[in-house]
Amino acid sequence: MDKAALTQYFLVMISYLDQLQTNADRVGLRLLDAFKDAGVSDSTFYRARQRNGDIRLAVAKKVEEKIFGLSTK
């Protein structure tokens, strides 16, 4: 893959945190509240914010389940 194609590839990647924020916005939840309800610490949320959305897949899945679980209330 050439450098231009590689650069374009990375421009379309969306971080887990950005995806979670989009989902939380769609259902009217604060993302921090979803993190708390999923049992994820505040510090993990703020650390992810500082690191441009760098969180583990397992954490993202836990939060996503809470977002969609809470959206039915």
LINDA-V364681 format. One record per residue. N is the residue number from 1. RES is the residue in one small letter. PSI is psi in whole degrees, -180 to 180 (* if undefined). OMEGA is omega in whole degrees, -180 to 180 (999 if undefined). Layout:
n->(N:N)
res->(RES:RES)
psi->(PSI:PSI)
omega->(OMEGA:OMEGA)
This chain:
n->(1:2:3:4:5:6:7:8:9:10:11:12:13:14:15:16:17:18:19:20:21:22:23:24:25:26:27:28:29:30:31:32:33:34:35:36:37:38:39:40:41:42:43:44:45:46:47:48:49:50:51:52:53:54:55:56:57:58:59:60:61:62:63:64:65:66:67:68:69:70:71:72:73)
res->(m:d:k:a:a:l:t:q:y:f:l:v:m:i:s:y:l:d:q:l:q:t:n:a:d:r:v:g:l:r:l:l:d:a:f:k:d:a:g:v:s:d:s:t:f:y:r:a:r:q:r:n:g:d:i:r:l:a:v:a:k:k:v:e:e:k:i:f:g:l:s:t:k)
psi->(130:168:-41:-43:-39:-42:-45:-38:-44:-22:-24:-6:131:130:158:-42:-41:-39:-42:-41:-42:-46:-41:-42:-40:-33:2:32:151:135:-38:-40:-38:-40:-47:-46:-25:-3:18:136:154:-39:-34:-42:-51:-34:-40:-38:-40:-27:27:42:16:97:162:154:-41:-40:-44:-41:-42:-45:-41:-41:-39:-39:-49:-29:-39:-24:-17:-7:*)
omega->(-180:-174:180:179:178:178:179:179:-178:178:-178:178:-180:-177:176:-177:178:178:178:179:178:180:179:178:-179:-178:175:179:170:-177:179:178:178:176:-179:-179:178:180:179:-174:175:-177:177:178:-177:177:178:178:-179:-176:178:174:-176:174:-180:-180:-179:178:180:180:178:-178:180:178:178:179:-178:175:180:-177:-179:-179:999)
